[in-house]
Amino acid sequence: MTDTVLIVEDDKDIADLIRVNLEELGINTEHQCDGQIGLNCALENNYTLLLLDVMLPNVSGLDICRQVRQLKPEQAIIMLTAKNSETDRVLGLELGADDYMTKPFSVRELQARVRVQLRRASLLQQRPTNTVPKSDLLLVGRLVINEVQHSAKLSGQILDLTATEFDLLKHFAKHPDQVFSRAQLLENVWGYHHSGYEHTVNSHINRLRAKLEKNPAQANIIQTVWGVGYKLNSQGIN
C-alpha cells in the first residue's frame, strides 16, 4: 500500500516544495492550509505521516499534535518550525512529535527524515498479533520488550509508548548500562547525523521518564551521565 503524507502548511510555496519532493519518492500527499481542517483530516483519515507547521490559521500545529497524539498514539508526526523558535520545537516534542525540522531545510534532509518515519510506520503495520515465545522477548529486570508485537511492559504494566519512544527504549534495553551521547542516539534511533537537533533526544528522554519513573525528577531508570549522555540503569529495574 502506498504511503500517504498529510502536509498541514499555510505557506503554499513550502507546501509545494514538500509535495513535489515527496511525490518524487513515490509517496502520496495531501495538503491543507487551515489548522482546523488539517486536524479534522488527521482524525478522520489514516495517514502514514503528518507534517505539521506550527503557525496555522484557526488551530496551531502544536494543538493538532496534542489532539492527534491523544487519540492516535502511534501516528507518526514531524513538526515544521521556524529556525529561531526554540520554544515551539521543545513544545512540539513534549506534546508527542516524533521529530522536527527547522525552516529552511534541505530537500535531502526532508526526504531522509520522512523515510525514517515511514519505515517505522511500516514495521508497526506488519507486526503479528499471535503470541511470541519468551525466547524472542527482550528482558531487563522488570522491563519486558516484545519487538515483534512492538509493545513494552514494566512490572507487568503495559507502557503507552509512541513508536519513537518504543525504539528509544528498545535501544537502551539492548545495551543496558551503556552510556550514549545525544549524537549517538540521533544516529541509532532516528537514523540521521545532523547536529543541532539535540532537543529531539532531550524531549524523548523526558517523555520516557514520565512513563517509566516513579519520580521523573529523580530518574533511576533512564539516567543522565553528566557531560556524556544517557543510559538505562539496569539496577533501577531489578
KALINZI-V495513 format. One record per helix or strand of 2 or more residues. SS is the DSSP state (alpha for helix, beta for strand). FROM is the first residue (numbers start at 1). LEN is the number of residues. If there is no record, write none. Layout:
ss = {SS SS}
from = {FROM FROM}
len = {LEN LEN}
//
This chain:
ss = {beta alpha beta alpha beta alpha beta alpha beta alpha alpha beta beta beta beta alpha alpha alpha alpha beta beta alpha}
from = {4 12 28 35 49 61 76 86 99 107 134 137 143 151 157 163 182 198 216 222 229 234}
len = {5 12 5 10 5 11 7 9 5 20 3 4 4 4 2 12 9 15 3 4 4 4}
//
